[in-house]
Amino acid sequence: MEVITDLTGRVWPNERAVVTIGAYDGLHRGHLSVIGQVVDLARQKGCRSAVVTFDRHPASVVRPESAPRLLTDLPKRLELLELTGIDAVVVLSFDAAAASEAADDFVRRVFVDALATCAVVVGEDFHFGRQRQGNVAMLTAMGTHHDFSVLPVQLRTLDGASVISSTAIRLAIADGRLDDAAEMLGRPVEITGDVIGGDQRGRTIGFPTANVDVGQGFLVPQDGVYAAVCRRHDGTEHACAVNIGRRPTFYAVADRSLVEAHLLDFDDDLYGERLSIRFVQRLRPEQRFDGVEALIAQLRDDVAATRRALEVAGTQESS
């Protein structure tokens, strides 16, 4: 899969492309359905297949005060896109200048001049360009002048009624409904972050944790305790019990929730590493305990529950 960032000239001389475009945050089953149609149509036409996306979510520039927390960063999106069979991903820088570009100018610059597009596949509600003036009707009209067709795709639903969308997935994750989110994603919910220093209290009570800094712009599940699997930079995976919350047993007030992962049967230095946490099951809400001994007793139960949850998940995966 090519990753293209330079559109100053024709990307593929003497070749045309079937293209789709979007933020593609989360790369969920609805996205995959559209991309699958792009790949199939490109093969039929003997063209290249391409996804056009952005280096950041457009909302972070257009309306930063209400921009959504992200499900995936750009490296993760590229990793997932590579699995789709797409020929290329065009990553466009999105800044104030890009936000002010008229929709028709964007079409000519990207679809016509750079990619020699022969077909555009987008969701039926797709909007783009300055003030979201571009839509399927506008694309279709431009296609008649620039020799490309437009195929609007009906939005994919989960159960015949609920539309699969990044917004719906965010709501499910924020509510702790990981099974619903995973069904829409087509894979388990996962977060990634760097291990940073903490207060090291977990180590003193026999449950050392890795404090995973996901970043303010990314979504984490609802506060609570989860059974999960942690993947290190070298690809090794470890069972872990994850607490997301504000540690009310020790702090009356905390300004934000922390992600703390206790890796089972593990004793190594993780500081500075980048970890990915794949959630399997929500075990319980976060709660305040009357003392450290009560907390330790619950942590033992949480570890046991994590082992059981992962064993069941492993049995299901292998069946």
Secondary structure, DSSP 8 states (H G I E B T S, - for coil): -EEE---SS-SSTT--EEEEE---TT--HHHHHHHHHHHHHHHHHT-EEEEEEESS-THHHH-GGG---BS--HHHHHHHHHTTT-SEEEEE--SHHHHTS-HHHHIIIIIIIIT-EEEEEEETT-EESGGG-EEHHHHHHHHHHHT-EEEEE---BSSSSSB--HHHHHHHHHTT-HHHHHHHHTS--EEEEEEE----HHHHTT---EEEE--TTB----SEEEEEEEE-TTS-EEEEEEEEE--TTT-S--SS-EEEEEETT-----TT-EEEEEEEEEEE-----SSHHHHHHHHHHHHHHHHHHHHHHHHHHH-
